[in-house]
Amino acid sequence: MPATSFVYRARDGAGKIQIGYIEADGPAAAAALLRQRRYYVVNLRPAPEKGRRLTVHGLNELLEKKVGVRDLALFCRQFVTVVEAGIPLLTCLDILARQAENPRLARAIADVARELQGGRTLAEAMARQHHVFPGILISMIEAGELGGVLDQALLRMADHFERDYDIREKVKSAMYYPFALVCIGTLAVGFIVTTVLPRFATILQSSNIPLPLPTLILMGVANFLSHYWYLLPGGLALLFLGVQRLLRIEQVQHRLDALKLRLPIFGPLIKKVVISRFCRTLATLIHAGVPLIQALTVVQGTAGNHVVAEVTGQALENVREGLDMGGPLARSSVFPPLVSRMIMVGEETGTLDQLLEKVANFYDREVNAGVARLSSLLEPVLLLFMGAAIGSVILAIMLPMFKVMSGAGLVH
């Protein structure tokens, strides 16, 4: 069989993203070759053929909803139920594929079942669907199969994904009201500028009085929106595409992630979220018996932040050289002394998974409290900001009107 060309996106030992092409007999062989290079595969797919057109099936796949944390939590919870019922593995997967609400997840489960029929282990079959199943789940499944505790591994993963989902939902729910305020305020300003201001424009322009700069700016914006409104959607679309392309650059992603951690209000909360995810993921893997090097490799690939991934890569290199893991964490600006010291104590006492779990629980509580504080802080600040913005627009309209009325002798 001729070798196939694959496009890969992987992290090297330093946590940096490497993108390139590799020739192999299949995706499993390509992944094995990349592992020999000490790469952690993030994405692997067949290279596009020249002249290849987008089919209806391919378009449907692009439009399908991605497999989210909630889907994975439900998958693991249902998987535990059918496994504990003593149902054969292939039958379990058939049931799960038919019950999955997400079409992409359903197809991936069906593909895993076919790989199992071909003689692969469950972990190997799921690894071939790495675009759906994250590295932590694959490693936990592998450890569960080797130890004969697949149900326990799935149960821990269900708990892990559910906690992750709960944290994300709390952060999102805290942002709903501020986002609604911004949208309402923007619509109000837009209505005033496009509807109210043009009615006064004729009066103001015929008054022959000098207009203040804010009024001139508002009139210019209103004139642009009324005559060239059709340029706005295209401009926003180009801006969106440009930002998307910019965010694909590795250096930009790294700087943006570093900036997120340094933001005045949101930075501390984001830092607590990534620390909690780091500790809980590592604790889950170590508790399941996954070797530390493999566990750190998985954590590096699922960190969700390039700065954290880089620090994890440094810790991984330390472990490979026989050194402690806590050193690079202590030297970083991400992890506070509490975390690095707890990890060092855990390494010395052999209780690393237990201490990591405690740290994760501590930061989960901190995140919950931080979300509540952030929500209560943002509401009055945004109300004040939107009130000032709308008030400034109204004032820019009314100031020249007062001048007109004063010139006409209506105001004394």
N, C-alpha and C positions, 0 to 999 in steps of 0.2 A: 504494500500500500504506500503511495507517495506521501511524503511528509507534507503537513499542512502548516501554513504560516499563521501565527497567532500574534495579536496585539496584547501586550501585558502592561499593567500598571501595578507596581510593587514598591514596597519600602525596603531600603537596604539596612545594614546594621546600625547606621547613624540616624535612622528614622526618616531619611530623605526619600521622596518619591522618585522612582525611576520608571520611565516609559520607553518602550521599544518593541521590537519584533523578535520572535523566536520560532524556529522550525522544529516541529515534533510530529510524532505519529498520531497524537491525539491530545486533548486537554489535560488528561492525567499525566502524560509523559512531559508535556510542557511545564506543568506545575512542579513536577519532580526535578526537572532541569533547573528551574528557578530556585527551588529550595537548596540545590547543590551550590548555587551562587550565594546562599545565605540571604535570599530575598523572601519577604513575606508578601504573598500574592494578594493584592487588593481587588484587581479585576483582570479577567483573562477571557478573550473572545477571539473567534476566527477573524483574520484580517479581511477587510472588505475587498471583493473582487472588482477589477476595473469594469466600469460600465454597469455595475450592479444597480438596479433600480429598486426604489422603495415599493414593496408590494402592499396589498391591502392588509395581509396578515401582519407584516412588519409594522404598518401604521397603527394597527389595533394594539400591538404590543407596546408601542411608544405611548399610546393614549391610556393604557391600563394603569390602574392605581398601583403604586409601589407597595412592596411588602413592608409594613411598618412594625413597630415594636408591639403594638396591640395584637396584630395578626400572629406574631411569633409566640406571644404569651398564651394566646388561645390555642395555638397549635400544640405547644408543649403540655398545656393542661389537659387537652383532649387525648393526647398521646399517652400520658400517664394513666388516664382512666382505662383506655382499651388494653394497654400492656398489663396493668394490674388485674384485669379481668381474665387474663390467660389466653387471649386471642392471639393466633399466630401473627408474626410480624408483617407478612405480606398482606394479610387480611386487614390488619390495623391501618396500614398505609392506604389501602383501597377505601376504607371507611373515611379516613381523614381527607383524602383527595376529593371525595364526593361531598363532604361537609364543609370544606373550605369556602369561605365567602369571597376571598380574593382569587381571581382567575389565575394570576401569575403564580401564587402559592400552590394552587391546585395542580397546575401543570408540573411544577417542580416536585411535588410529592409523588405524582404519577411517574415522573422520570426516575426518582429515587427507587421506586418499586421495581421498575424495569432493570435498573442496575443491580438490585439485589438478586433478581432472577438470573442475572448473568454471573453471579458468584462473588460479587463484591460485598464488603461489610457495610453496615449502615453508615458509619462515619465516612468511608471512602465514597459511597454513593452520594452522600450529602455534600462532600467536598467538591464534587463535580457540578454542584448547583450553588457554588459559593457566591453567586450574584444575588441569591435569595437568602441563604442561611449564613449568618455571620460566623466568624472564626471561633468565637467563644462557644457557640452551640456545637459546632463540629468537634472541637476539642473535648467538650464535656461528654458528648455521645461516645467518642472514642474511649475515654476513660471509663464510662459506664459499661461499655461492651467488654472491655478487658477485665474489669472487676466484677462483672456479673450483677451490677447494680444500675441497670439502665433506667429503671423507674425512679430511683433516687436522683440520678443525674437530671432527668427530665423535670422532676419536681422542683429541684433547685433552680433550673433554668426558667421555669414558669414563674417562680417567685422573683427571680432576678429581672425578667422582662416586665413583670407587673409593677415592680418598684420603679423601674426606669420610666415606664409609661405614666405612672402617677406623678412623678416629679415633673415630667414634661407638660402634663396637663395642668398642673398647678401653676407653672410659669406662664403657660398660654392663657389660662383663665384670668390671671392677674393683669394681663396685657389687653384683654378684650375691651374693658371699659375705657382705658386711656386711648386705645385705638379708635373706639367709637367717638370719643370726644374730638379727636383730631379730624376725623372724617366729617363730623357735623360742623365743626368750626371752618374747615376748608370749604365745604359746600355753602355755608353762610357768607363767607367772604366772596366766593365766586358769584353768588347770586347778587350781592350788592354791586360788585364791579361790573358784571355783564348786564344787569337789569335796571338797577336804581341809578347808577352813575350816568349812563347815556342820556337819561331823561333830563339831567341837570347840565349836561355838557353844552347844549346849545345856549342855555341861559348864561353859563359861565364864559363861553367864548365870545358872546355878543356884548358882554358887560364892559369890555376894554379895560379891565383891571388886571394888574399883574397877579398871576396865580402862584401860590407856594409850590415848592418843589415836590412835596408828597402828592399834591393834587395832579400835577403834570405827569408824574410817574403813573398814577392810577389811571389817568385818562389815556396814556399810551398803552397800558396793559389792556384796558377795555377796548380800545381801537383795534389792537392786534387780535384779540379774541373774537371780535365781531367780524373781522375781514379775513383773517387767516387761521380760523379755528381748525381747519382741516389739516394743518401742519402739525398740530399738537399730538394726535395719536401716533403719526409716523415718527415724530421726534422722540416720544416716550418709548416707542418700540425699539428704535435705534439705540437709545440710551440703555434700555434693558439688555439688549443683545451685547452691547459693548461692555457693560459691567459683567455680564456672564462670562464673556471671553477673557476679560481681565482676571476674574476670580479663578480661572483655570490655571493661571500661572503659579507655579509652586512658591516663588518668592513672595508674591502678593498674598497668597493664602497664609503663609507663615507670618508676615507682618500684620495682616488683619487679625489673626488669632492672638498675636502678642498684644495688639491694641485692645482687643476685647477684654483681656485680663487686666488692663490698666485703666479702663473706663471709670470715672469717678463714682457713679452710683451702681451701675450694672456689673462692673468688673469684679468686686468681691463676691457677688452672687454667682457669676459664671465660674469663678475659680472654685467655689465650694461644690458646684455641680460636677466639674471635671475631676476634682479630688475624690468625691464620693464614688463616681463611676470607676475611676482607677482602682480604688481600694476594694470595692465590691466585686469587680470583675476578677481581680487577682485573687481575692479570698475565695471566690467560688471555684476557680480553677485549681488552686492549691489544695483546697479541701477535698476535691474530687480525685486527687492523686496525680494531676497533670504535672510533669516536670517543670521546675521553675523557669528554665530557659524557654520552653515552649509556651508557658503561661505568659511570660513577659512579651514574647513575640506576638501573641494574640492581643494582649493589652495595648501594645504599640499600634497595632493595626486598627483597633476599635476605640482609640483614645478620644476621637472627635475634636482634637485640637492639636495643631502641628507643634506647638511649643511643648505640650505634654508628651507627644509622641517622640520628640527629640530627646527629652530628658529620660524617657523610658528606654530609648535606644542606648543611651549612655549607661544606664543601669544594667541593661542586657549585656553590654560588652564587659562590664565589671564582673558579672556573674560568670561569663564564659572564661574570663581570665582567673577565676578563683577568688575574686575579691567580693566585698560586701555590696549589697544592692543599695543600701541607704545613703552612701556617700554622695553620688550624683544628685539624689533628691535633696539632700541637705544643702548642696551648693547652688541649687536652682532657686529662682525667684518665685516659683509656682507653689512648691510644697512648704508649708510652715514647719518650724522645728518640731511641733507635736507629731506630725506624720512621720518625718524622717527618724525621730527617736523611737517611736513605737515600732517602726519597721526594723530598726537595728536591734531592739530588744527581742522582737519576734524571731529574728534570724539567730540570735544567740541562744534563745530558750527553746526553739523548735515549735513555737506557738504563733507562727507568722499569720496563718489563716484566721485564727481567733482574734488577734489584735487588729488585723486589717478589717475584719467584720465590725469590730467595735468602733473603729475610726469611721467606717462608712456609715454606721448608724448615727454617730455623732454629727456628721456633716449632713446627713439627711434631715435631721432635726433643725440644723442651722439653715438649710435651704428652705424648709417650710416656714420658719420664722422670718427669714429674709424676704420671701415672697410676700408674706403678709405686710411687712414693713414697707416694702417697695410699692405695693398697691396703695396703701394709705398715704404714702408720700407723693406719688405721682398724680393722684386725683386732684388735690388742691393746686398743685403746681401747674398742671395742664389747664385747669379751669381759669387760673389767673392769666396764663399765657394766651389762651384763646380769647378771653375777655379783652386783654390788652390789644390783640391783633384786630379784632372786630371794632373796638373803640377807636383805634388809630385810623382805620379805613373810614369810619363815619365822621371822625374829626376832620380828616383830609377833605371830605365832601362839604362839610358844614362851614368850615372856616371861610372859604371864598363866598359862600352864600351870605354869610353875615356881612362881608364887605360890600356885596351887591346891595343888600337891604340898607346898609348904612349909607351908601352913596345915593340911594333913592330916597333917603330921609325916613325910612320905615323903622330904623333903629336909632335911638338917641343915646 
